[in-house]
Protein backbone atom coordinates (compact mmCIF):
# COMPACT_ATOMS: atom_id res chain seq x y z
CA UNK A 1 0.00 0.00 0.00
CA UNK A 2 1.02 3.58 -0.57
CA UNK A 3 0.68 6.17 2.20
CA UNK A 4 0.93 9.94 2.53
CA UNK A 5 3.39 11.42 5.03
CA UNK A 6 0.36 12.75 6.92
CA UNK A 7 -0.97 9.21 7.40
CA UNK A 8 2.40 7.93 8.60
CA UNK A 9 2.56 10.76 11.16
CA UNK A 10 -1.04 10.42 12.41
CA UNK A 11 -0.80 6.63 12.57
CA UNK A 12 1.52 7.03 15.56
CA UNK A 13 -1.32 8.40 17.73
CA UNK A 14 -2.41 6.04 20.50
CA UNK A 15 -5.99 5.82 19.20
CA UNK A 16 -4.74 4.75 15.75
CA UNK A 17 -2.01 2.24 16.59
CA UNK A 18 -4.54 -0.60 16.90
CA UNK A 19 -5.71 -0.17 13.29
CA UNK A 20 -4.45 -3.14 11.28
CA UNK A 21 -3.30 -3.02 7.66
CA UNK A 22 -5.57 -5.97 6.87
CA UNK A 23 -8.57 -3.87 7.92
CA UNK A 24 -7.45 -1.02 5.66
CA UNK A 25 -7.07 -3.40 2.70
CA UNK A 26 -10.48 -4.95 3.40
CA UNK A 27 -12.13 -1.53 3.25
CA UNK A 28 -10.28 -0.45 0.12
CA UNK A 29 -11.25 -3.65 -1.71
CA UNK A 30 -14.72 -4.25 -0.29
CA UNK A 31 -16.24 -1.14 1.32
CA UNK A 32 -19.67 -0.97 2.86
CA UNK A 33 -20.02 2.58 1.49
CA UNK A 34 -17.96 4.87 -0.78
CA UNK A 35 -18.17 8.62 -1.30
CA UNK A 36 -16.07 11.05 -3.33
CA UNK A 37 -15.31 14.35 -1.62
CA UNK A 38 -15.39 17.67 -3.50
CA UNK A 39 -11.55 17.68 -3.51
CA UNK A 40 -11.52 14.27 -5.23
CA UNK A 41 -10.44 12.25 -2.20
CA UNK A 42 -12.34 9.01 -1.70
CA UNK A 43 -13.97 8.00 1.58
CA UNK A 44 -14.65 4.33 2.27
CA UNK A 45 -16.22 2.69 5.30
CA UNK A 46 -16.69 -0.78 6.68
CA UNK A 47 -17.55 -2.39 10.02
CA UNK A 48 -14.68 -4.01 11.91
CA UNK A 49 -16.12 -6.88 13.95
CA UNK A 50 -13.03 -7.29 16.16
CA UNK A 51 -13.55 -3.85 17.71
CA UNK A 52 -17.26 -3.33 17.04
CA UNK A 53 -16.71 -0.03 15.21
CA UNK A 54 -16.88 1.48 11.73
CA UNK A 55 -13.54 2.37 10.18
CA UNK A 56 -13.19 5.15 7.60
CA UNK A 57 -10.36 5.10 5.07
CA UNK A 58 -9.62 8.24 3.05
CA UNK A 59 -7.71 7.76 -0.19
CA UNK A 60 -6.21 10.34 -2.50
CA UNK A 61 -7.73 10.88 -5.97
CA UNK A 62 -5.59 8.04 -7.34
CA UNK A 63 -7.75 5.60 -5.35
CA UNK A 64 -4.78 3.77 -3.85
CA UNK A 65 -2.78 6.15 -1.64
CA UNK A 66 -4.01 6.09 1.97
CA UNK A 67 -4.27 9.60 3.43
CA UNK A 68 -6.15 8.97 6.68
CA UNK A 69 -7.79 6.14 8.62
CA UNK A 70 -9.87 6.42 11.79
CA UNK A 71 -12.80 4.94 13.67
CA UNK A 72 -15.85 6.96 12.63
CA UNK A 73 -18.20 7.33 15.59
CA UNK A 74 -20.77 9.27 13.57
CA UNK A 75 -21.15 6.78 10.67
CA UNK A 76 -24.60 5.20 10.37
CA UNK A 77 -25.44 2.40 7.96
CA UNK A 78 -28.15 3.33 5.52
CA UNK A 79 -31.25 1.24 5.92
CA UNK A 80 -32.60 -0.38 2.75
Backbone as a chain_set.jsonl record, in Angstrom:
{"seq": "XXXXXXXXXXXXXXXXXXXXXXXXXXXXXXXXXXXXXXXXXXXXXXXXXXXXXXXXXXXXXXXXXXXXXXXXXXXXXXXX", "coords": {"N": [[0.833, -1.182, 0.0], [0.335, 2.294, -0.582], [1.174, 5.298, 1.134], [0.431, 8.572, 2.48], [2.602, 11.122, 3.824], [1.345, 12.417, 5.882], [-0.49, 10.464, 6.816], [1.327, 8.542, 7.82], [2.43, 9.977, 9.93], [0.156, 10.58, 11.58], [-0.697, 8.046, 12.181], [0.785, 7.213, 14.309], [-0.458, 8.038, 16.594], [-2.009, 7.217, 19.726], [-4.681, 6.321, 19.615], [-4.835, 5.297, 17.107], [-3.004, 3.31, 16.676], [-3.894, 0.718, 16.957], [-5.143, 0.047, 14.63], [-5.265, -2.17, 12.022], [-3.365, -3.175, 9.116], [-4.591, -5.07, 7.492], [-7.288, -4.551, 7.889], [-7.526, -2.07, 6.681], [-6.944, -2.72, 3.999], [-9.105, -4.458, 3.514], [-11.251, -2.653, 3.569], [-10.604, -0.922, 1.465], [-10.793, -2.671, -0.721], [-13.327, -3.835, -0.461], [-15.626, -2.068, 0.364], [-18.235, -0.981, 2.62], [-19.562, 1.353, 2.135], [-19.003, 4.046, -0.165], [-17.795, 7.27, -0.893], [-17.155, 10.22, -2.811], [-15.251, 13.0, -2.149], [-15.49, 16.62, -2.472], [-12.969, 17.543, -3.12], [-11.905, 15.463, -4.489], [-10.822, 13.361, -3.086], [-11.313, 10.061, -1.753], [-13.68, 8.526, 0.24], [-14.095, 5.683, 2.262], [-15.929, 3.167, 3.961], [-16.261, 0.586, 6.448], [-17.46, -2.035, 8.603], [-15.748, -3.12, 11.446], [-15.51, -6.049, 12.91], [-13.933, -7.085, 15.025], [-13.458, -4.978, 16.774], [-15.877, -3.776, 16.987], [-16.641, -1.425, 15.657], [-17.046, 1.199, 13.154], [-14.823, 1.774, 10.517], [-13.176, 4.361, 8.834], [-11.634, 4.967, 5.774], [-9.597, 7.159, 4.04], [-8.736, 7.934, 0.835], [-6.393, 9.239, -1.581], [-7.007, 11.02, -4.7], [-6.07, 9.206, -6.574], [-7.015, 6.772, -5.798], [-5.62, 4.795, -4.473], [-3.647, 5.595, -2.672], [-3.277, 5.87, 0.736], [-4.552, 8.293, 2.843], [-5.719, 8.954, 5.293], [-6.98, 7.285, 8.195], [-9.452, 6.227, 10.395], [-11.498, 5.477, 13.3], [-14.874, 5.903, 12.866], [-17.104, 7.484, 14.623], [-19.512, 8.699, 14.065], [-20.657, 7.506, 11.847], [-23.387, 6.026, 10.206], [-25.095, 3.181, 9.152], [-26.87, 2.966, 6.128], [-30.291, 2.34, 5.919], [-32.032, -0.145, 4.093]], "CA": [[0.0, 0.0, 0.0], [1.023, 3.579, -0.57], [0.683, 6.166, 2.196], [0.93, 9.938, 2.53], [3.389, 11.417, 5.028], [0.364, 12.747, 6.919], [-0.967, 9.205, 7.396], [2.403, 7.93, 8.602], [2.556, 10.759, 11.158], [-1.045, 10.421, 12.407], [-0.797, 6.626, 12.568], [1.516, 7.028, 15.562], [-1.319, 8.4, 17.73], [-2.411, 6.043, 20.5], [-5.988, 5.821, 19.195], [-4.735, 4.746, 15.75], [-2.01, 2.236, 16.592], [-4.542, -0.603, 16.9], [-5.713, -0.169, 13.293], [-4.455, -3.142, 11.282], [-3.295, -3.021, 7.657], [-5.567, -5.968, 6.866], [-8.573, -3.87, 7.917], [-7.455, -1.015, 5.664], [-7.073, -3.403, 2.699], [-10.478, -4.952, 3.403], [-12.132, -1.533, 3.251], [-10.28, -0.45, 0.116], [-11.247, -3.648, -1.712], [-14.721, -4.246, -0.289], [-16.237, -1.142, 1.319], [-19.67, -0.967, 2.86], [-20.021, 2.582, 1.487], [-17.958, 4.866, -0.781], [-18.174, 8.625, -1.305], [-16.068, 11.045, -3.333], [-15.306, 14.35, -1.618], [-15.39, 17.669, -3.496], [-11.554, 17.684, -3.509], [-11.515, 14.269, -5.226], [-10.439, 12.253, -2.205], [-12.335, 9.014, -1.703], [-13.967, 7.998, 1.578], [-14.649, 4.326, 2.266], [-16.225, 2.686, 5.301], [-16.692, -0.782, 6.684], [-17.552, -2.388, 10.018], [-14.68, -4.012, 11.909], [-16.118, -6.881, 13.953], [-13.026, -7.285, 16.157], [-13.549, -3.853, 17.714], [-17.263, -3.334, 17.036], [-16.715, -0.031, 15.209], [-16.876, 1.482, 11.73], [-13.539, 2.374, 10.18], [-13.185, 5.152, 7.599], [-10.358, 5.103, 5.066], [-9.622, 8.235, 3.05], [-7.714, 7.757, -0.188], [-6.21, 10.343, -2.504], [-7.73, 10.882, -5.973], [-5.595, 8.042, -7.335], [-7.753, 5.602, -5.345], [-4.777, 3.768, -3.853], [-2.781, 6.145, -1.639], [-4.011, 6.086, 1.975], [-4.272, 9.599, 3.431], [-6.153, 8.972, 6.683], [-7.786, 6.143, 8.625], [-9.869, 6.416, 11.786], [-12.796, 4.94, 13.668], [-15.849, 6.955, 12.626], [-18.198, 7.332, 15.595], [-20.768, 9.266, 13.574], [-21.152, 6.779, 10.672], [-24.598, 5.2, 10.368], [-25.435, 2.405, 7.962], [-28.152, 3.328, 5.52], [-31.249, 1.237, 5.918], [-32.597, -0.379, 2.751]], "C": [[0.873, 1.24, 0.0], [0.366, 4.465, 0.485], [1.212, 7.58, 2.016], [1.778, 10.099, 3.795], [2.457, 11.761, 6.187], [-0.129, 11.47, 7.597], [0.097, 8.584, 8.29], [2.608, 8.656, 9.929], [1.386, 10.487, 12.099], [-1.183, 8.991, 12.916], [-0.107, 6.335, 13.888], [0.687, 7.38, 16.798], [-1.83, 7.136, 18.413], [-3.756, 5.468, 20.063], [-5.96, 5.192, 17.804], [-3.785, 3.551, 15.644], [-2.642, 0.852, 16.503], [-5.107, -0.928, 15.524], [-4.766, -1.039, 12.463], [-4.481, -2.871, 9.773], [-4.329, -3.899, 6.957], [-6.961, -5.34, 6.856], [-8.62, -2.801, 6.83], [-7.644, -1.63, 4.273], [-8.49, -3.906, 2.466], [-11.405, -3.826, 2.959], [-11.861, -1.004, 1.845], [-10.885, -1.371, -0.935], [-12.726, -3.999, -1.633], [-15.43, -3.337, 0.715], [-17.741, -1.356, 1.46], [-20.285, 0.231, 2.145], [-18.815, 3.338, 0.949], [-18.546, 6.212, -1.16], [-16.942, 9.328, -1.854], [-16.278, 12.461, -2.811], [-15.171, 15.363, -2.748], [-13.953, 17.873, -3.961], [-11.028, 16.446, -4.24], [-11.054, 13.108, -4.359], [-11.623, 11.308, -2.042], [-12.46, 8.493, -0.273], [-14.568, 6.609, 1.43], [-14.828, 3.888, 3.709], [-16.501, 1.192, 5.297], [-16.715, -1.021, 8.193], [-16.454, -3.38, 10.359], [-15.206, -4.782, 13.119], [-15.246, -6.977, 15.208], [-13.113, -6.17, 17.199], [-14.967, -3.303, 17.825], [-17.464, -1.887, 16.612], [-16.601, 0.055, 13.694], [-15.545, 2.191, 11.534], [-13.684, 3.12, 8.864], [-11.773, 5.238, 7.057], [-10.531, 6.222, 4.052], [-8.427, 8.07, 2.13], [-7.568, 9.035, -1.0], [-6.966, 10.049, -3.796], [-7.322, 9.646, -6.757], [-6.282, 6.741, -6.919], [-6.916, 4.528, -4.692], [-3.859, 4.286, -2.752], [-3.61, 6.497, -0.406], [-3.57, 7.414, 2.594], [-4.643, 9.644, 4.917], [-7.014, 7.742, 6.952], [-8.16, 6.384, 10.081], [-11.215, 5.749, 12.018], [-13.801, 6.088, 13.629], [-17.061, 6.752, 13.525], [-19.531, 7.826, 15.059], [-21.359, 8.512, 12.378], [-22.365, 5.935, 11.045], [-24.852, 4.48, 9.059], [-26.789, 2.841, 7.448], [-29.056, 2.109, 5.517], [-31.848, 1.095, 4.527], [-34.016, -0.854, 2.841]], "O": [[1.993, 1.237, 0.51], [-0.843, 4.393, 0.703], [2.298, 7.779, 1.472], [1.676, 9.297, 4.724], [2.744, 11.435, 7.338], [-0.18, 11.404, 8.826], [-0.205, 8.146, 9.401], [2.923, 8.026, 10.939], [1.59, 10.198, 13.278], [-1.74, 8.771, 13.991], [-0.385, 5.316, 14.52], [1.079, 7.06, 17.92], [-2.055, 6.114, 17.765], [-3.957, 4.256, 20.131], [-6.956, 4.614, 17.369], [-3.771, 2.86, 14.626], [-2.006, -0.089, 16.027], [-5.508, -2.066, 15.277], [-3.611, -0.678, 12.237], [-5.48, -2.402, 9.229], [-4.883, -3.503, 5.931], [-7.734, -5.564, 5.924], [-9.63, -2.647, 6.143], [-8.417, -1.114, 3.465], [-9.018, -3.799, 1.359], [-12.243, -4.016, 2.078], [-12.796, -0.674, 1.116], [-11.431, -0.899, -1.932], [-13.317, -4.417, -2.629], [-15.796, -3.786, 1.801], [-18.414, -1.841, 0.551], [-21.392, 0.143, 1.613], [-17.732, 3.282, 1.532], [-19.657, 6.291, -1.685], [-15.821, 9.066, -1.418], [-17.341, 13.052, -3.0], [-14.78, 15.005, -3.859], [-13.733, 18.33, -5.082], [-9.845, 16.379, -4.573], [-10.912, 11.988, -4.849], [-12.78, 11.707, -2.176], [-11.478, 8.076, 0.34], [-15.435, 6.38, 0.587], [-14.003, 4.188, 4.572], [-16.915, 0.614, 4.291], [-16.071, -0.302, 8.958], [-16.253, -4.364, 9.647], [-15.33, -4.232, 14.213], [-15.761, -6.953, 16.325], [-12.864, -6.407, 18.381], [-15.231, -2.449, 18.671], [-18.342, -1.198, 17.131], [-16.132, -0.873, 13.034], [-15.189, 3.094, 12.291], [-14.238, 2.595, 7.898], [-10.831, 5.543, 7.789], [-11.498, 6.233, 3.291], [-7.275, 8.064, 2.564], [-8.508, 9.824, -1.099], [-7.503, 8.955, -3.969], [-8.12, 9.094, -7.515], [-6.152, 5.724, -7.6], [-7.429, 3.453, -4.38], [-3.338, 3.491, -1.97], [-4.529, 7.313, -0.479], [-2.385, 7.637, 2.839], [-3.962, 10.296, 5.709], [-7.687, 7.228, 6.059], [-7.304, 6.705, 10.904], [-11.971, 5.489, 11.082], [-13.606, 7.117, 14.276], [-17.939, 5.943, 13.223], [-20.581, 7.412, 15.551], [-22.457, 8.846, 11.934], [-22.37, 5.231, 12.055], [-24.828, 5.086, 7.988], [-27.729, 3.056, 8.214], [-28.647, 1.003, 5.162], [-32.137, 2.09, 3.861], [-34.65, -1.102, 1.816]]}, "num_chains": 1, "name": "protein.A"}
